[in-house]
Amino acid sequence: MKGIWPEQYMHNPDMNKPIEQIWDDIDGYSFEELYEQENKWGSLSFLVPFPPMNYKGKFIKGICFSQGTRLLMEQYPDMKKLFHVCANSMFASIPWSHNADMFFTCYKNEAREKYYKNKYPETKNIPFLPLQDADFLNEYVIAPTENKEKTIDVVCVSTAFPVKNLPVIAKALKIYEEKYGRILKVTYAIGNNSAKKLEDGTLDYSGVIDYAKGPLREVDAILGDTKKYIDFIPYIKYYDLPKYYTAAKCGVLGSLIEGKNRFLSECRSCDCPVIVFKDFNKYTRGDYPVFFGNSGEYVPEFSAESLADTIHKVITHPENYEARKNYLKYNGRTNFVNIMVDSLPYYRENIPDYEPGRIHENLWVDLACQDNYQVGFRDFLYGKKVPLSHVVGINDIKKLLSAYYNKFGLDWKD
């Protein structure tokens, strides 16, 4: 299958189509296909939130997820003897890897799930999980920093690709100036080292790909002296992100359609309220929220003025939001792994003293993980064994899988 990117949904929140056709359009693209190409194998990720364990004569499968599960299971079919494999489309689409054990679908939408399973009966027993890789966030690494002075009005860490609707954000900044009498302090990191920050603060984006140049040129046309309105940063290192989120009064995302979006998770984990259009991923979400509780605001209309007004509402009433409190209640790695484990009857039936929602506190699991990997389960989950829990690139994935094969007595054939 060759995917077709649903461009018509990037800037139009009101599609005049039956919802089933809209779902089909969205499901017609998956990044899985891209990462199956050999030139992308170096960027293929593989994560293990719950490792396989053998303890006191009882073997328990682990859980892994990747955007390359079709490729990996084809090459290494015995991995399913060790893992329940979860497929990840990295988009709002349902994954194409129909021989996986679980699907990341970003949101819980029963109508969409029913439609999909009727269309593809082979998926009828696959759990659809309201998660994506963006939810596997270490909430203790991406957390508020010591300096909590709010020196930034609006922060955004996102590409400059057309799907992000950067020109709409630029128009909102001009409207804000006209309507509220001041220029917002905005920091926008485009995640592209091909761009350069000049000494006068101008972003030189001549080196970025053409797909990103178009929106940046539009922003220049809208704002004139762009650096007066937006402090563009080519790239922020991962461990520096919390400083920006903590210093910001709000985080703004301009997209209407994409995957779960890591930036929204990072903001909330750093206690920075988020602002998204109410139409963000609306066809895939159904009634499922983008965020829980008073973690931010939905922009009522897909317009620059509505965005400007919502920014003003958030930054002038910071006392109304508890982004990190809600994030810790509903999200983060502990909640993530509990949702995954609880979705499979296998664990309820095989792990001693199993309690839903409490796998991170299960004594058998902790003892088994310590016995197998010399760390307790919570330490494993939060990165104390990174080489066994999170690798990138096909060569390191092979090394990791071979280590698990050897540990649990499976023949490794590369």
C-alpha positions as CSV (number, residue, x, y, z in Angstrom):
1,M,0.0,0.0,0.0
2,K,1.3,3.4,-0.8
3,G,0.1,6.1,1.6
4,I,-1.5,9.4,0.6
5,W,-0.9,12.3,2.9
6,P,-4.4,13.9,3.6
7,E,-3.4,17.5,2.7
8,Q,-7.0,18.6,2.4
9,Y,-7.3,18.3,6.2
10,M,-4.4,20.5,7.2
11,H,-6.1,23.8,6.8
12,N,-9.8,23.0,6.6
13,P,-11.6,21.9,9.8
14,D,-15.0,21.4,8.1
15,M,-14.9,18.6,5.6
16,N,-18.2,17.9,3.8
17,K,-18.0,14.1,3.8
18,P,-19.5,11.2,5.7
19,I,-17.3,10.4,8.7
20,E,-16.5,7.0,7.4
21,Q,-14.9,8.5,4.3
22,I,-12.9,10.9,6.5
23,W,-11.6,8.0,8.6
24,D,-10.6,6.2,5.4
25,D,-8.8,9.4,4.2
26,I,-6.9,9.7,7.5
27,D,-6.1,5.9,7.6
28,G,-4.7,6.2,4.1
29,Y,-1.4,7.4,5.5
30,S,1.0,5.9,8.0
31,F,4.6,6.7,8.8
32,E,5.2,2.9,9.1
33,E,5.6,2.8,5.3
34,L,8.3,5.5,5.4
35,Y,10.3,3.8,8.1
36,E,10.2,0.5,6.3
37,Q,12.4,2.1,3.6
38,E,16.1,1.2,4.0
39,N,17.2,4.8,4.0
40,K,15.1,5.4,7.2
41,W,16.2,2.4,9.1
42,G,18.7,4.5,11.0
43,S,15.8,6.4,12.6
44,L,13.7,3.5,13.4
45,S,12.9,3.3,17.1
46,F,12.2,0.4,19.4
47,L,10.9,0.8,23.0
48,V,10.3,-1.7,25.8
49,P,8.0,-0.3,28.5
50,F,7.5,-3.7,30.0
51,P,10.3,-6.3,29.7
52,P,9.9,-10.1,29.4
53,M,10.7,-11.8,32.7
54,N,11.4,-15.4,33.9
55,Y,11.1,-15.8,37.6
56,K,10.7,-18.8,39.8
57,G,9.6,-21.0,36.9
58,K,7.1,-18.5,35.4
59,F,7.7,-16.7,32.1
60,I,5.9,-13.5,31.3
61,K,6.0,-11.8,27.9
62,G,7.1,-8.2,27.7
63,I,5.6,-5.3,25.6
64,C,7.4,-3.4,22.9
65,F,6.3,-0.7,20.4
66,S,7.8,0.7,17.2
67,Q,6.8,2.4,14.0
68,G,8.5,-0.5,12.2
69,T,6.7,-3.5,13.6
70,R,5.8,-5.0,10.2
71,L,9.4,-4.9,9.1
72,L,10.7,-6.3,12.4
73,M,8.2,-9.1,12.7
74,E,8.8,-10.2,9.2
75,Q,12.6,-10.4,9.8
76,Y,12.4,-11.7,13.4
77,P,9.1,-13.5,13.9
78,D,10.2,-15.1,17.1
79,M,10.1,-11.7,18.8
80,K,6.4,-12.4,19.4
81,K,7.4,-15.3,21.7
82,L,9.0,-12.6,23.9
83,F,6.8,-9.6,23.4
84,H,3.3,-8.4,22.8
85,V,4.0,-6.1,19.9
86,C,2.3,-2.7,19.6
87,A,2.2,-0.9,16.3
88,N,2.6,2.9,16.0
89,S,1.6,4.8,12.9
90,M,3.1,8.1,14.3
91,F,0.0,9.8,12.8
92,A,-3.7,10.1,13.6
93,S,-4.2,7.0,11.5
94,I,-4.8,3.5,12.8
95,P,-1.6,1.4,12.2
96,W,-1.3,-0.8,9.1
97,S,0.6,-3.6,10.9
98,H,-2.4,-5.9,11.3
99,N,-0.3,-8.8,12.7
100,A,0.6,-6.7,15.7
101,D,-0.9,-7.5,19.1
102,M,-1.9,-3.9,20.0
103,F,-2.5,-0.6,18.2
104,F,-1.7,2.9,19.2
105,T,-4.7,5.0,18.1
106,C,-4.1,8.2,20.0
107,Y,-7.6,8.5,21.3
108,K,-10.5,6.3,22.4
109,N,-13.2,6.5,19.8
110,E,-15.6,3.6,19.9
111,A,-17.5,4.4,16.7
112,R,-14.2,4.6,14.7
113,E,-12.9,1.4,16.3
114,K,-16.1,-0.4,15.4
115,Y,-16.0,0.8,11.9
116,Y,-12.4,-0.2,11.4
117,K,-12.8,-3.6,12.9
118,N,-15.8,-4.3,10.7
119,K,-13.8,-3.2,7.7
120,Y,-10.7,-5.3,8.7
121,P,-12.1,-8.3,10.6
122,E,-8.5,-9.6,11.2
123,T,-8.1,-6.7,13.7
124,K,-11.2,-7.6,15.8
125,N,-9.2,-8.9,18.8
126,I,-6.5,-6.2,18.7
127,P,-6.8,-3.7,21.6
128,F,-7.0,0.0,20.4
129,L,-5.1,2.0,22.9
130,P,-5.6,5.8,23.4
131,L,-1.8,6.3,23.4
132,Q,1.1,7.1,21.1
133,D,4.9,7.3,21.5
134,A,4.4,11.0,22.5
135,D,2.8,9.7,25.7
136,F,5.9,7.7,26.8
137,L,7.3,10.8,28.4
138,N,9.5,10.8,31.4
139,E,7.6,13.3,33.6
140,Y,10.5,13.6,36.0
141,V,13.0,14.6,33.4
142,I,10.6,16.9,31.5
143,A,9.5,18.8,34.6
144,P,9.5,22.4,35.9
145,T,12.9,23.8,36.4
146,E,14.1,25.7,39.5
147,N,13.8,29.1,37.9
148,K,10.0,29.6,37.4
149,E,10.0,33.3,36.2
150,K,7.6,33.6,33.3
151,T,9.6,35.5,30.7
152,I,8.0,34.1,27.6
153,D,4.4,34.6,26.7
154,V,4.1,31.9,24.1
155,V,6.3,28.9,23.3
156,C,6.1,26.4,20.5
157,V,8.5,23.6,19.6
158,S,7.4,22.3,16.3
159,T,8.5,22.0,12.7
160,A,7.7,24.8,10.2
161,F,5.9,22.3,7.9
162,P,2.6,23.4,6.4
163,V,0.6,21.1,8.7
164,K,1.6,23.2,11.7
165,N,-0.3,26.3,10.4
166,L,2.5,28.7,11.4
167,P,1.1,31.6,9.3
168,V,-2.1,31.4,11.3
169,I,-0.1,31.9,14.5
170,A,1.8,34.8,12.9
171,K,-1.5,36.5,12.0
172,A,-2.7,36.0,15.6
173,L,0.4,37.8,16.8
174,K,-0.4,40.8,14.7
175,I,-4.0,40.8,15.7
176,Y,-3.0,40.6,19.4
177,E,-0.8,43.6,19.0
178,E,-3.7,45.6,17.4
179,K,-6.3,44.4,19.8
180,Y,-4.5,44.3,23.1
181,G,-1.8,46.9,22.6
182,R,1.4,45.0,23.0
183,I,3.7,42.6,21.2
184,L,3.8,39.1,22.7
185,K,7.1,37.6,23.5
186,V,7.1,34.4,21.4
187,T,9.8,31.7,21.2
188,Y,9.4,29.2,18.4
189,A,11.9,26.3,17.9
190,I,11.6,24.7,14.5
191,G,13.8,21.6,15.3
192,N,16.0,22.1,12.3
193,N,19.8,22.6,12.5
194,S,19.9,23.5,8.8
195,A,18.5,26.9,9.8
196,K,20.8,29.5,11.4
197,K,20.2,32.2,13.9
198,L,22.0,35.4,12.8
199,E,23.5,37.9,15.1
200,D,20.7,40.4,14.7
201,G,18.1,37.7,15.7
202,T,16.9,36.9,12.2
203,L,16.4,33.3,11.3
204,D,18.3,32.3,8.1
205,Y,16.2,29.4,6.8
206,S,17.8,29.3,3.3
207,G,19.3,25.9,4.2
208,V,16.0,24.1,5.2
209,I,14.0,22.0,2.8
210,D,11.6,23.7,0.5
211,Y,8.6,22.2,2.2
212,A,9.4,24.3,5.3
213,K,10.5,27.4,3.5
214,G,7.0,28.2,2.2
215,P,5.4,28.7,5.7
216,L,8.4,30.7,6.9
217,R,8.2,33.0,3.9
218,E,4.5,33.5,4.6
219,V,5.4,34.5,8.2
220,D,7.9,37.0,7.0
221,A,5.3,38.5,4.6
222,I,2.7,38.7,7.5
223,L,5.0,40.1,10.2
224,G,7.5,42.2,8.2
225,D,10.2,42.4,10.8
226,T,9.7,38.8,12.0
227,K,12.3,38.9,14.8
228,K,10.3,41.7,16.4
229,Y,7.4,39.2,16.9
230,I,9.0,35.7,17.0
231,D,12.3,34.6,18.5
232,F,12.9,31.7,16.1
233,I,15.4,29.1,17.4
234,P,16.7,26.4,15.0
235,Y,16.9,23.7,17.6
236,I,16.6,23.2,21.3
237,K,18.5,20.2,22.9
238,Y,16.1,17.8,24.6
239,Y,17.3,18.3,28.2
240,D,17.1,22.1,27.7
241,L,13.4,22.0,26.8
242,P,12.1,22.3,30.4
243,K,13.8,25.7,30.8
244,Y,11.7,27.1,27.9
245,Y,8.5,25.4,29.0
246,T,8.8,26.5,32.6
247,A,9.5,30.1,31.5
248,A,6.4,30.2,29.2
249,K,2.9,31.3,30.1
250,C,1.4,29.0,27.5
251,G,2.3,26.6,24.7
252,V,0.5,27.0,21.3
253,L,0.1,24.4,18.6
254,G,-1.5,25.5,15.3
255,S,-2.1,22.1,13.7
256,L,-5.5,20.7,12.8
257,I,-4.3,17.1,12.1
258,E,-1.3,15.1,13.1
259,G,-0.4,12.4,15.7
260,K,-0.6,12.9,19.4
261,N,2.1,15.6,19.4
262,R,5.0,15.4,21.9
263,F,5.2,19.1,22.4
264,L,1.7,19.2,24.0
265,S,2.8,16.5,26.5
266,E,6.1,18.2,27.3
267,C,4.4,21.5,28.0
268,R,1.9,20.1,30.4
269,S,4.5,18.0,32.2
270,C,6.4,21.3,32.8
271,D,3.2,23.0,34.1
272,C,2.8,25.1,31.0
273,P,-0.9,25.3,29.9
274,V,-1.5,24.4,26.3
275,I,-3.6,26.1,23.6
276,V,-5.0,24.0,20.6
277,F,-7.8,24.5,18.2
278,K,-10.9,22.7,19.2
279,D,-10.9,21.1,15.8
280,F,-7.5,19.5,16.4
281,N,-7.8,15.8,15.4
282,K,-11.5,16.1,15.9
283,Y,-12.4,13.4,13.4
284,T,-10.2,10.8,15.1
285,R,-10.8,12.0,18.7
286,G,-14.6,12.0,18.8
287,D,-15.4,13.1,22.3
288,Y,-11.9,12.2,23.7
289,P,-10.0,15.2,24.9
290,V,-6.7,16.5,23.7
291,F,-5.8,17.2,27.4
292,F,-7.5,16.4,30.7
293,G,-8.8,18.9,33.2
294,N,-7.8,22.5,33.3
295,S,-4.6,22.0,31.5
296,G,-5.2,24.7,28.9
297,E,-7.8,26.0,26.4
298,Y,-9.4,25.0,23.1
299,V,-9.5,27.8,20.5
300,P,-13.2,28.0,19.6
301,E,-12.7,28.8,15.9
302,F,-10.0,28.1,13.4
303,S,-9.1,31.7,12.9
304,A,-6.2,34.0,13.9
305,E,-8.4,36.3,15.9
306,S,-9.9,33.4,17.9
307,L,-6.4,32.2,18.6
308,A,-5.3,35.7,19.7
309,D,-8.2,36.0,22.1
310,T,-7.5,32.5,23.6
311,I,-3.9,33.4,24.2
312,H,-5.0,36.5,26.0
313,K,-7.4,34.5,28.1
314,V,-4.7,32.1,29.2
315,I,-1.8,34.4,29.9
316,T,-3.9,36.9,31.8
317,H,-5.4,34.2,34.1
318,P,-2.6,31.8,35.0
319,E,-4.3,30.8,38.2
320,N,-7.0,29.0,36.2
321,Y,-4.7,26.2,35.0
322,E,-3.1,23.1,36.6
323,A,-1.3,21.5,33.7
324,R,1.2,19.4,35.5
325,K,-1.2,18.2,38.2
326,N,-3.5,16.9,35.5
327,Y,-0.6,15.5,33.5
328,L,0.6,13.4,36.5
329,K,-2.9,12.2,37.2
330,Y,-3.7,11.0,33.7
331,N,-0.4,10.7,31.8
332,G,3.3,10.0,32.2
333,R,5.0,6.6,32.0
334,T,3.3,5.0,35.0
335,N,-0.1,5.6,33.5
336,F,1.2,4.7,30.1
337,V,2.4,1.2,31.1
338,N,-0.7,0.5,33.1
339,I,-3.0,1.3,30.2
340,M,-0.9,-1.1,28.0
341,V,-0.8,-3.9,30.5
342,D,-4.4,-3.7,31.5
343,S,-5.5,-3.9,27.9
344,L,-4.4,-7.6,27.7
345,P,-6.1,-10.4,29.6
346,Y,-2.8,-12.3,29.4
347,Y,-1.4,-10.3,32.3
348,R,-4.4,-10.5,34.5
349,E,-4.4,-14.2,34.0
350,N,-0.6,-14.8,34.5
351,I,0.9,-12.3,36.9
352,P,0.5,-13.2,40.6
353,D,-1.6,-10.8,42.7
354,Y,-2.5,-8.7,39.6
355,E,-4.5,-5.5,40.2
356,P,-5.7,-3.2,37.4
357,G,-3.9,0.1,37.3
358,R,-1.2,-1.0,39.7
359,I,1.3,-3.0,37.7
360,H,4.0,-0.5,38.8
361,E,3.4,-1.6,42.4
362,N,3.1,-5.4,41.8
363,L,5.6,-7.2,44.0
364,W,6.1,-10.2,41.7
365,V,6.9,-7.9,38.8
366,D,9.3,-5.9,40.9
367,L,11.1,-9.0,42.2
368,A,11.1,-10.6,38.7
369,C,12.5,-7.4,37.1
370,Q,15.3,-7.2,39.7
371,D,16.1,-10.8,39.3
372,N,16.3,-10.5,35.4
373,Y,17.7,-7.1,35.0
374,Q,19.2,-6.0,38.3
375,V,16.8,-3.1,38.7
376,G,13.3,-2.9,40.0
377,F,10.5,-2.4,37.5
378,R,9.9,1.3,38.2
379,D,13.7,1.9,37.6
380,F,13.5,-0.1,34.4
381,L,10.5,1.9,33.2
382,Y,12.1,5.2,33.9
383,G,15.3,4.5,32.1
384,K,17.8,2.9,34.4
385,K,18.4,0.2,31.7
386,V,18.2,2.4,28.5
387,P,20.2,-0.1,26.3
388,L,17.5,-2.7,27.0
389,S,14.5,-0.3,26.9
390,H,15.0,2.3,24.2
391,V,17.1,2.1,21.1
392,V,17.1,3.8,17.7
393,G,18.4,2.5,14.4
394,I,18.1,-1.0,12.9
395,N,21.6,-2.1,14.0
396,D,20.9,-1.3,17.7
397,I,17.5,-2.9,17.4
398,K,19.1,-6.1,16.2
399,K,21.6,-6.0,19.1
400,L,18.8,-5.5,21.5
401,L,16.6,-8.3,20.1
402,S,19.5,-10.7,19.9
403,A,20.2,-9.9,23.6
404,Y,16.6,-10.8,24.6
405,Y,16.7,-13.9,22.3
406,N,19.9,-15.1,24.0
407,K,18.6,-14.3,27.5
408,F,15.5,-16.4,27.1
409,G,16.9,-19.3,25.0
410,L,15.8,-18.4,21.5
411,D,18.0,-19.0,18.5
412,W,19.1,-15.8,16.9
413,K,19.2,-15.7,13.1
414,D,20.1,-12.4,11.4
